[in-house]
Amino acid sequence: MAIRSSVEVYCPYCGFINRYYFVIEGHYIPKQIVTCDIEQGGCDRDFVIEPHVQINLSADVYKIERI
């Protein structure tokens, strides 16, 4: 099952915040060469991103009481 997601990253050259969309199809997400979006105010330079996925698990706890 593929999961679609996005990530916001800062351009290492100009600091512009870029949003990139990608599809997670397995356990490994490869590095990608991306371009800072000049149409949105970036510098049009290429850089590498390496997306990471974090999963936070938690649980609610309830008492079982007899009436």
CNS distance restraints for C-alpha pairs under 8 A (distance, minus, plus):
assign (resid   1 and name CA) (resid  25 and name CA) 6.61 0.50 0.50
assign (resid   2 and name CA) (resid  23 and name CA) 6.38 0.50 0.50
assign (resid   2 and name CA) (resid  24 and name CA) 5.49 0.50 0.50
assign (resid   2 and name CA) (resid  25 and name CA) 4.57 0.50 0.50
assign (resid   2 and name CA) (resid  26 and name CA) 7.56 0.50 0.50
assign (resid   3 and name CA) (resid  23 and name CA) 5.60 0.50 0.50
assign (resid   3 and name CA) (resid  24 and name CA) 5.01 0.50 0.50
assign (resid   3 and name CA) (resid  25 and name CA) 6.62 0.50 0.50
assign (resid   4 and name CA) (resid  21 and name CA) 7.31 0.50 0.50
assign (resid   4 and name CA) (resid  22 and name CA) 5.96 0.50 0.50
assign (resid   4 and name CA) (resid  23 and name CA) 4.48 0.50 0.50
assign (resid   4 and name CA) (resid  24 and name CA) 6.24 0.50 0.50
assign (resid   5 and name CA) (resid  21 and name CA) 5.80 0.50 0.50
assign (resid   5 and name CA) (resid  22 and name CA) 5.69 0.50 0.50
assign (resid   5 and name CA) (resid  23 and name CA) 6.31 0.50 0.50
assign (resid   5 and name CA) (resid  24 and name CA) 7.57 0.50 0.50
assign (resid   6 and name CA) (resid  19 and name CA) 6.67 0.50 0.50
assign (resid   6 and name CA) (resid  20 and name CA) 5.42 0.50 0.50
assign (resid   6 and name CA) (resid  21 and name CA) 4.17 0.50 0.50
assign (resid   6 and name CA) (resid  22 and name CA) 6.01 0.50 0.50
assign (resid   7 and name CA) (resid  19 and name CA) 5.65 0.50 0.50
assign (resid   7 and name CA) (resid  20 and name CA) 5.47 0.50 0.50
assign (resid   7 and name CA) (resid  21 and name CA) 6.58 0.50 0.50
assign (resid   7 and name CA) (resid  51 and name CA) 7.43 0.50 0.50
assign (resid   8 and name CA) (resid  17 and name CA) 6.38 0.50 0.50
assign (resid   8 and name CA) (resid  18 and name CA) 5.54 0.50 0.50
assign (resid   8 and name CA) (resid  19 and name CA) 4.42 0.50 0.50
assign (resid   8 and name CA) (resid  20 and name CA) 6.47 0.50 0.50
assign (resid   9 and name CA) (resid  17 and name CA) 5.55 0.50 0.50
assign (resid   9 and name CA) (resid  18 and name CA) 5.36 0.50 0.50
assign (resid   9 and name CA) (resid  19 and name CA) 6.45 0.50 0.50
assign (resid   9 and name CA) (resid  20 and name CA) 7.88 0.50 0.50
assign (resid   9 and name CA) (resid  49 and name CA) 7.98 0.50 0.50
assign (resid  10 and name CA) (resid  15 and name CA) 5.20 0.50 0.50
assign (resid  10 and name CA) (resid  16 and name CA) 5.49 0.50 0.50
assign (resid  10 and name CA) (resid  17 and name CA) 4.50 0.50 0.50
assign (resid  10 and name CA) (resid  18 and name CA) 6.17 0.50 0.50
assign (resid  11 and name CA) (resid  15 and name CA) 4.68 0.50 0.50
assign (resid  11 and name CA) (resid  16 and name CA) 5.30 0.50 0.50
assign (resid  11 and name CA) (resid  17 and name CA) 6.37 0.50 0.50
assign (resid  11 and name CA) (resid  18 and name CA) 7.03 0.50 0.50
assign (resid  11 and name CA) (resid  36 and name CA) 6.36 0.50 0.50
assign (resid  11 and name CA) (resid  42 and name CA) 7.95 0.50 0.50
assign (resid  11 and name CA) (resid  47 and name CA) 7.51 0.50 0.50
assign (resid  12 and name CA) (resid  47 and name CA) 7.55 0.50 0.50
assign (resid  13 and name CA) (resid  43 and name CA) 7.73 0.50 0.50
assign (resid  13 and name CA) (resid  45 and name CA) 7.71 0.50 0.50
assign (resid  14 and name CA) (resid  42 and name CA) 7.01 0.50 0.50
assign (resid  14 and name CA) (resid  43 and name CA) 6.43 0.50 0.50
assign (resid  16 and name CA) (resid  36 and name CA) 7.54 0.50 0.50
assign (resid  16 and name CA) (resid  41 and name CA) 7.24 0.50 0.50
assign (resid  16 and name CA) (resid  42 and name CA) 5.57 0.50 0.50
assign (resid  16 and name CA) (resid  43 and name CA) 7.96 0.50 0.50
assign (resid  18 and name CA) (resid  36 and name CA) 6.61 0.50 0.50
assign (resid  18 and name CA) (resid  37 and name CA) 6.77 0.50 0.50
assign (resid  24 and name CA) (resid  28 and name CA) 7.94 0.50 0.50
assign (resid  24 and name CA) (resid  29 and name CA) 6.51 0.50 0.50
assign (resid  25 and name CA) (resid  29 and name CA) 7.98 0.50 0.50
assign (resid  29 and name CA) (resid  50 and name CA) 7.57 0.50 0.50
assign (resid  29 and name CA) (resid  51 and name CA) 6.60 0.50 0.50
assign (resid  29 and name CA) (resid  52 and name CA) 7.41 0.50 0.50
assign (resid  30 and name CA) (resid  50 and name CA) 6.70 0.50 0.50
assign (resid  30 and name CA) (resid  51 and name CA) 7.65 0.50 0.50
assign (resid  31 and name CA) (resid  48 and name CA) 6.63 0.50 0.50
assign (resid  31 and name CA) (resid  49 and name CA) 5.63 0.50 0.50
assign (resid  31 and name CA) (resid  50 and name CA) 4.43 0.50 0.50
assign (resid  31 and name CA) (resid  51 and name CA) 6.98 0.50 0.50
assign (resid  32 and name CA) (resid  48 and name CA) 5.52 0.50 0.50
assign (resid  32 and name CA) (resid  49 and name CA) 5.40 0.50 0.50
assign (resid  32 and name CA) (resid  50 and name CA) 6.54 0.50 0.50
assign (resid  33 and name CA) (resid  46 and name CA) 6.54 0.50 0.50
assign (resid  33 and name CA) (resid  47 and name CA) 5.62 0.50 0.50
assign (resid  33 and name CA) (resid  48 and name CA) 4.48 0.50 0.50
assign (resid  33 and name CA) (resid  49 and name CA) 6.50 0.50 0.50
assign (resid  34 and name CA) (resid  46 and name CA) 5.50 0.50 0.50
assign (resid  34 and name CA) (resid  47 and name CA) 5.60 0.50 0.50
assign (resid  34 and name CA) (resid  48 and name CA) 6.07 0.50 0.50
assign (resid  34 and name CA) (resid  49 and name CA) 7.12 0.50 0.50
assign (resid  35 and name CA) (resid  44 and name CA) 5.78 0.50 0.50
assign (resid  35 and name CA) (resid  45 and name CA) 5.44 0.50 0.50
assign (resid  35 and name CA) (resid  46 and name CA) 4.29 0.50 0.50
assign (resid  35 and name CA) (resid  47 and name CA) 6.36 0.50 0.50
assign (resid  36 and name CA) (resid  42 and name CA) 5.28 0.50 0.50
assign (resid  36 and name CA) (resid  43 and name CA) 5.79 0.50 0.50
assign (resid  36 and name CA) (resid  44 and name CA) 4.77 0.50 0.50
assign (resid  36 and name CA) (resid  45 and name CA) 5.49 0.50 0.50
assign (resid  36 and name CA) (resid  46 and name CA) 6.35 0.50 0.50
assign (resid  36 and name CA) (resid  47 and name CA) 7.72 0.50 0.50
assign (resid  37 and name CA) (resid  41 and name CA) 6.62 0.50 0.50
assign (resid  37 and name CA) (resid  42 and name CA) 4.88 0.50 0.50
assign (resid  37 and name CA) (resid  43 and name CA) 6.85 0.50 0.50
assign (resid  37 and name CA) (resid  44 and name CA) 5.78 0.50 0.50
assign (resid  38 and name CA) (resid  42 and name CA) 4.22 0.50 0.50
assign (resid  38 and name CA) (resid  43 and name CA) 5.37 0.50 0.50
assign (resid  38 and name CA) (resid  44 and name CA) 4.96 0.50 0.50
